[in-house]
Structures are given as structure tokens and as C-alpha cells.
Amino acid sequence: MRRDNERWLEVASELTDRIGGLVRDVIPPDAQRHLLNAQRELLTALFLIYEHQAGARRSSTPKKRAGRRPTVAPPKSRVRKIEID
């Protein structure tokens, strides 16, 4: 199994190198910088989303509360009947 993973990593690395070379040949330098910045922003956003979700899961453990919970009135309905003539 480990060999399969290493082989997939090699294939992915080789593919990345070939596509990178193709991108350098076809796409202008300004567009390359723009794409790299967009990629960096996307990866940062994905990382932050993951961290937020992981943090929410860690803090969702039930906490014991001391005393009674205060009673809260049910929320008022925003739906109203409108009379039409």
C-alpha cells in the first residue's frame, strides 16, 4: 500500500512539472502571477474553512451547567394574515 502511495505522489509530481512547463510556455507572466495569487488565496480560504470546522467540532463537547437554565419565551411568529378587500 505504501508503494502505491509513493507511486501516486511521483505521478502527481511529474504531472505538475509538465503542466507547469506548459503554463510557462503558453500563459503570459502577468497572468501567471495572477493565477498563483488566486491559488494562494483559494488554499488559504480552504485552510481557514477547515480550521473553523475542526474548531467547531472540538468545542461542541457538552458542558455541564450549574443551576437551572433560564426560561426563554418562544419567538414570536413573523407571519401575519393580510386581509384583502
URPE-V733018 format. One line per field, one symbol per residue. ss: DSSP state (A for helix, B for strand, O for the rest). psi: psi as a letter, one per 30 degrees, with the letter a starting at -180 (. if undefined). burial: I if it has 9 or more other ideal C-beta (glycine too) atoms within 8 Angstrom, else O. A space follows every 10 residues. Layout:
# URPE-V733018
ss = ???
psi = ???
burial = ???
This chain:
# URPE-V733018
ss = OAAAAAAAAA AAAAAAAAAA AAAAAAOOAA AAAAAAAAAA AAAAAAAAAA AAAAAAAAOO OOOOOOOOOO OOOOOOOOOO OOOOO
psi = eeeeeeeeee eeeeeeeeee eeeeeeklee eeeeeeeeee eeeeeeeeee eeeeeeeegg kkkkkkalkk kkkkkkkfkk kkkk.
burial = OOOOOOOOOO OOOOOOOOOO OOIOOOOOOO OIOOIOOOOO OOOOOOOOOO OOOOOOOOOO OOOOOOOOOO OOOOOOOOOO OOOOO
